[in-house]
């Protein structure tokens, strides 16, 4: 289920993609923004994973990107490191 990047409120209109000017009922931030897109890496890198998109300077504001896809997670969850990954990489260093 998609959640607002700002207040973590669930997206109520599940059957449709948000319009360019649709806002969260709870915090009134735009749904159609980089921070709510599945292609956004989140902070601290803050960039789009798609190579041919236009540069955006306000990741939190509304945008008109044709590639926008509503993310199923918040940017915090997308960037959360998996503790198992670090341990596996460490152990892989010492394998024969």
N, C-alpha and C positions, 0 to 999 in steps of 0.2 A: 504494500500500500504506500502510495506517495505521501510524504510529509513536508510541511513547510520548512525551509532551511532555517528560518529565523526563530519561530516559536514552537516548532515540532508538531503543529496541529495537523491532523490528517486532511487530505484533499477530499472534500465531500462529493464532488461531481466526478465520480470514478469512471463514468462511461464516456467522457469526452476529454479531449486535451484542453488545457486552459487557453483562453484567448489572450491576445497581446496585452490587454488592459485588465484582466481578471486579477483580483487581489484576495489574499487570505482573509477569511471572515474574522479571524482572531486578531492578527497583528497588522493587517492591511498592507503587507508587502506584496509585490508582484509575484504571481506564480510563474509567468513566462520570463524568467531571468536565468542567467548562467548558474547561479547557486542552486537552482532547482532542476538543472538539466543533468541527465545521466552522462553526458560527454564532458562535464566540468570536473577538473581534478580536485577542486577544493583548495583551501589554503594549506600550506604556505606557497605552493607552486602556482596556483590560480591561473590555469590556462585551459583551453579547450583541447580535447584529445583529437578532434578532427582537424586535419591540416589545412583545409581550404576555406575555413570560416573567416569572416571579417573580424578584425581586431575590435575588442570591446574594452572600454576603460572603466565602466561601472558594472562589475559582475553582479551586484545586488539589485540594480535597477532593471526596469522592463527593457526587453530587446525585441527585435523583429527577425530573429534568426530562423531560417527555414529548416535548419537541422535540429531544432529543439525537440527533445524527447524528455518527458517528465521522469525524473529519477524515482526509483523505489526506495531510496535511502537518502539520508541527509549527507551533506559534504563531510561532516565529522565522521560518519560511519564509513564513507568511501575511503577516507585517508587513515583510518585506524589501523595501526600496524598489527600484524598477527604475531604474537609472541613466539609461536612455534617456528615461524620463518627465520627469525634471528638465531634461534637455537640450532635449527637445521643447518643454516649456512655456517655457523661456528663449528659444528661437528664435521661438516663436509671438508673444512680446511685441513683436518688431521687424518682423513682417511688415506689408506694406502692404495 
